[in-house]
Amino acid sequence: MPDENTTNRLALVTGAGRGIGKAIAETLAKAGHTVLCVSRNESSCGALAESIRSNGGQAHAMAVDVSDGAAVEAASEQLTEQYGNVEILVNNAGITKDGLLFRMSEEDWSSVIQTNLSSCFYWCKALGRPMTRARWGRIINISSVVGVMGNAGQANYAAAKSGMIGLTKTLAKEFAARKVTVNAVAPGFINTDMTAELSDTVKEAALQFIPLKRFGEVDDIASIVEFLCSENAGYITGQVFSVDGGMAI
């Protein structure tokens, strides 16, 4: 049930079709917000929006290639015309194409940077201006512990996620005078379909670096995002919140 003190806002979540993005969209809907579910796959984001509506929430869906700046601009204009100004933006869309640097192709580098980092720039530019005009907004960028610590075999992913942190801190300074907050969340190892594909050996090795000795859950990320979107988080901006079981201590 929505919190009686929650103002119903229009929220857009990218990469909402599965995993962390899906949990964020569902949590924001339960908090009383209207959620625009965006992913590249029309069936996944459409199914999520339908599920949210069937459970009493408000949601709509649109398939967008977030790595395409022109597509993001067109989608932003269409969504704004249909539903009004987006007040909460959660940049969660991301992909991985891992490999050691000397084996990493330029295509693998570029596609990860475009999807994970450039998409964040596109959405913030398209939807941030109406927020600044309204003098209220929340932008949350889903980075990664890899963007804080680095990780062998993930030069493209680490660079993109680290870049999101730099973008977050810069936009926090640019938007602060207009009462728009910009923060980042850096998840560690979270139980999703992506981590489910890891071998037991890799999982056991990862646990050695996690003080809490377990992987996190998608709700651990969704909960802090919900808070950062709330009225109570109005004095928090430019921060990176690590939700990683202590990995980055």
C-alpha positions as CSV (number, residue, x, y, z in Angstrom):
1,M,0.0,0.0,0.0
2,P,1.2,3.5,-0.8
3,D,2.6,5.5,2.2
4,E,0.0,8.2,3.1
5,N,2.9,10.8,3.2
6,T,4.1,9.9,-0.3
7,T,3.4,12.4,-3.1
8,N,2.5,10.6,-6.2
9,R,5.2,11.3,-8.7
10,L,5.9,10.2,-12.3
11,A,8.9,7.9,-12.3
12,L,10.8,6.5,-15.2
13,V,13.0,3.4,-14.7
14,T,15.3,2.1,-17.5
15,G,16.2,-1.6,-17.7
16,A,13.0,-2.3,-16.0
17,G,12.2,-5.6,-17.6
18,R,14.2,-7.8,-15.2
19,G,16.4,-8.0,-12.1
20,I,17.2,-4.8,-10.2
21,G,15.2,-2.6,-12.6
22,K,12.1,-4.7,-12.2
23,A,12.4,-4.6,-8.4
24,I,12.8,-0.8,-8.4
25,A,9.8,-0.3,-10.7
26,E,7.6,-2.5,-8.5
27,T,8.8,-0.8,-5.3
28,L,8.2,2.7,-6.6
29,A,4.7,1.6,-7.8
30,K,3.9,0.2,-4.3
31,A,5.0,3.5,-2.8
32,G,2.3,5.2,-4.8
33,H,4.2,6.5,-7.8
34,T,3.2,6.1,-11.5
35,V,6.0,4.2,-13.2
36,L,7.1,4.3,-16.8
37,C,8.8,1.0,-17.4
38,V,11.5,1.3,-20.1
39,S,13.6,-1.6,-21.6
40,R,14.8,-2.7,-25.0
41,N,12.5,-5.7,-24.9
42,E,8.9,-4.6,-25.4
43,S,7.4,-7.9,-24.0
44,S,9.4,-7.7,-20.7
45,C,8.6,-4.1,-19.9
46,G,5.0,-4.5,-21.1
47,A,4.5,-7.6,-18.9
48,L,5.9,-5.7,-15.9
49,A,3.6,-2.7,-16.4
50,E,0.6,-5.1,-16.7
51,S,1.7,-6.9,-13.5
52,I,1.9,-3.6,-11.6
53,R,-1.5,-2.5,-12.8
54,S,-3.0,-5.9,-11.9
55,N,-1.7,-5.4,-8.4
56,G,-3.4,-2.0,-8.1
57,G,-0.5,0.2,-9.2
58,Q,-0.1,2.7,-12.0
59,A,2.4,1.9,-14.8
60,H,3.0,2.2,-18.5
61,A,5.7,0.7,-20.8
62,M,7.8,1.7,-23.7
63,A,10.5,-0.2,-25.6
64,V,13.5,2.1,-26.2
65,D,17.1,1.4,-27.3
66,V,18.7,3.5,-24.5
67,S,22.1,3.4,-26.3
68,D,20.6,5.5,-29.2
69,G,20.5,9.2,-28.3
70,A,17.9,10.1,-30.9
71,A,15.7,7.3,-29.8
72,V,15.9,8.5,-26.2
73,E,15.1,12.1,-27.2
74,A,12.1,11.0,-29.2
75,A,10.8,8.7,-26.4
76,S,11.2,11.4,-23.8
77,E,9.1,13.8,-25.9
78,Q,6.4,11.2,-26.5
79,L,6.3,10.1,-22.8
80,T,6.1,13.7,-21.7
81,E,3.3,14.5,-24.1
82,Q,1.4,11.5,-23.0
83,Y,1.9,11.4,-19.2
84,G,3.5,14.8,-18.2
85,N,6.9,15.7,-16.9
86,V,9.0,12.9,-15.4
87,E,9.9,13.8,-11.8
88,I,11.9,10.7,-10.9
89,L,14.5,9.2,-13.2
90,V,16.3,5.9,-12.4
91,N,19.1,5.1,-14.9
92,N,19.5,1.3,-14.4
93,A,19.9,-0.1,-17.9
94,G,23.1,-1.9,-18.4
95,I,24.9,-4.8,-20.2
96,T,28.2,-6.6,-19.8
97,K,30.6,-7.8,-22.5
98,D,33.5,-9.0,-20.4
99,G,37.1,-9.7,-21.5
100,L,40.6,-8.9,-20.7
101,L,41.8,-5.6,-22.3
102,F,44.0,-7.1,-25.0
103,R,41.1,-9.3,-26.1
104,M,38.4,-6.7,-25.9
105,S,37.1,-5.5,-29.3
106,E,36.3,-1.9,-29.9
107,E,32.7,-3.0,-30.5
108,D,32.5,-4.6,-27.0
109,W,34.0,-1.4,-25.5
110,S,31.7,1.0,-27.3
111,S,28.4,-1.0,-26.8
112,V,28.9,-1.2,-23.1
113,I,29.9,2.5,-22.8
114,Q,26.9,3.5,-24.9
115,T,24.3,1.4,-23.1
116,N,25.6,1.9,-19.5
117,L,27.0,5.4,-19.6
118,S,25.9,7.4,-22.6
119,S,22.3,6.3,-22.0
120,C,22.5,8.0,-18.6
121,F,23.7,11.2,-20.3
122,Y,20.8,11.0,-22.8
123,W,18.1,10.6,-20.3
124,C,19.4,13.2,-17.8
125,K,19.7,15.7,-20.6
126,A,16.2,15.0,-22.0
127,L,14.3,14.8,-18.7
128,G,16.4,16.9,-16.4
129,R,15.4,20.3,-17.8
130,P,11.7,19.9,-16.9
131,M,12.8,18.9,-13.4
132,T,14.9,22.1,-13.0
133,R,12.0,24.2,-14.3
134,A,9.6,22.6,-11.8
135,R,12.2,23.0,-9.0
136,W,11.8,19.4,-7.9
137,G,13.4,16.2,-9.2
138,R,15.2,13.0,-8.2
139,I,17.8,11.3,-10.4
140,I,19.3,8.0,-9.2
141,N,22.0,6.4,-11.3
142,I,22.6,2.7,-10.7
143,S,26.4,2.3,-10.8
144,S,28.3,-0.7,-9.4
145,V,30.9,-1.7,-6.9
146,V,33.0,-2.4,-9.9
147,G,32.9,1.3,-10.7
148,V,34.4,2.0,-7.3
149,M,37.0,-0.8,-7.1
150,G,37.6,-1.9,-10.7
151,N,37.6,-5.5,-11.7
152,A,39.9,-7.5,-14.0
153,G,38.2,-8.5,-17.3
154,Q,35.7,-5.6,-17.1
155,A,37.5,-2.5,-18.3
156,N,34.5,-1.4,-20.3
157,Y,31.9,-2.1,-17.6
158,A,34.1,-0.5,-14.8
159,A,34.8,2.6,-16.9
160,A,31.1,3.0,-17.7
161,K,30.1,2.6,-14.0
162,S,32.8,4.8,-12.8
163,G,31.8,7.4,-15.4
164,M,28.3,7.3,-14.0
165,I,29.6,8.3,-10.6
166,G,31.5,11.3,-12.1
167,L,28.4,12.3,-14.0
168,T,26.3,12.0,-10.8
169,K,28.6,14.3,-8.8
170,T,28.7,16.9,-11.6
171,L,25.0,17.0,-12.2
172,A,24.4,17.2,-8.5
173,K,26.3,20.5,-8.5
174,E,24.6,21.7,-11.7
175,F,21.1,21.0,-10.6
176,A,21.3,21.8,-6.9
177,A,20.1,25.4,-7.2
178,R,16.9,24.1,-8.8
179,K,16.2,21.6,-6.0
180,V,16.9,18.5,-8.1
181,T,19.0,15.9,-6.4
182,V,21.3,13.4,-8.2
183,N,22.7,10.4,-6.4
184,A,24.2,7.0,-7.3
185,V,23.7,3.5,-5.9
186,A,26.6,1.1,-6.3
187,P,25.4,-2.5,-5.9
188,G,27.7,-5.4,-5.2
189,F,26.9,-9.0,-6.0
190,I,23.1,-9.2,-6.2
191,N,21.1,-12.3,-6.8
192,T,19.7,-11.8,-10.3
193,D,19.6,-13.9,-13.5
194,M,23.0,-12.5,-14.4
195,T,24.7,-13.7,-11.2
196,A,22.8,-17.0,-11.4
197,E,24.9,-17.8,-14.5
198,L,28.1,-17.6,-12.5
199,S,29.8,-20.9,-11.6
200,D,29.9,-22.1,-8.0
201,T,33.7,-21.5,-8.1
202,V,33.3,-17.9,-9.0
203,K,30.6,-17.4,-6.5
204,E,32.7,-18.9,-3.7
205,A,35.6,-16.7,-4.7
206,A,33.4,-13.6,-4.6
207,L,32.1,-14.4,-1.1
208,Q,35.6,-14.2,0.2
209,F,35.6,-10.5,-0.5
210,I,32.1,-9.8,1.0
211,P,32.2,-9.3,4.8
212,L,28.5,-10.2,5.2
213,K,29.3,-13.5,3.4
214,R,26.2,-13.5,1.1
215,F,25.0,-12.0,-2.1
216,G,22.4,-9.2,-1.8
217,E,18.8,-9.2,-3.0
218,V,17.2,-6.9,-5.6
219,D,15.0,-5.5,-2.8
220,D,18.1,-4.3,-1.0
221,I,18.7,-2.0,-4.0
222,A,15.1,-1.1,-4.6
223,S,14.7,0.0,-0.9
224,I,17.5,2.6,-1.0
225,V,16.3,3.9,-4.4
226,E,12.8,4.3,-2.9
227,F,14.2,6.4,-0.1
228,L,16.3,8.5,-2.4
229,C,13.2,9.3,-4.4
230,S,11.3,10.4,-1.4
231,E,10.6,13.8,0.1
232,N,12.7,12.8,3.1
233,A,15.9,12.6,0.9
234,G,15.7,16.2,-0.2
235,Y,19.0,17.2,1.5
236,I,21.0,14.3,0.0
237,T,22.8,14.9,-3.3
238,G,26.0,14.0,-5.1
239,Q,26.4,10.8,-3.0
240,V,27.3,7.3,-3.9
241,F,25.6,4.6,-1.8
242,S,27.4,1.3,-1.8
243,V,25.1,-1.7,-1.2
244,D,27.6,-4.5,-1.4
245,G,27.7,-6.3,1.9
246,G,30.9,-4.4,2.8
247,M,33.0,-5.2,-0.3
248,A,34.1,-1.6,-0.8
249,I,35.1,-0.9,2.9
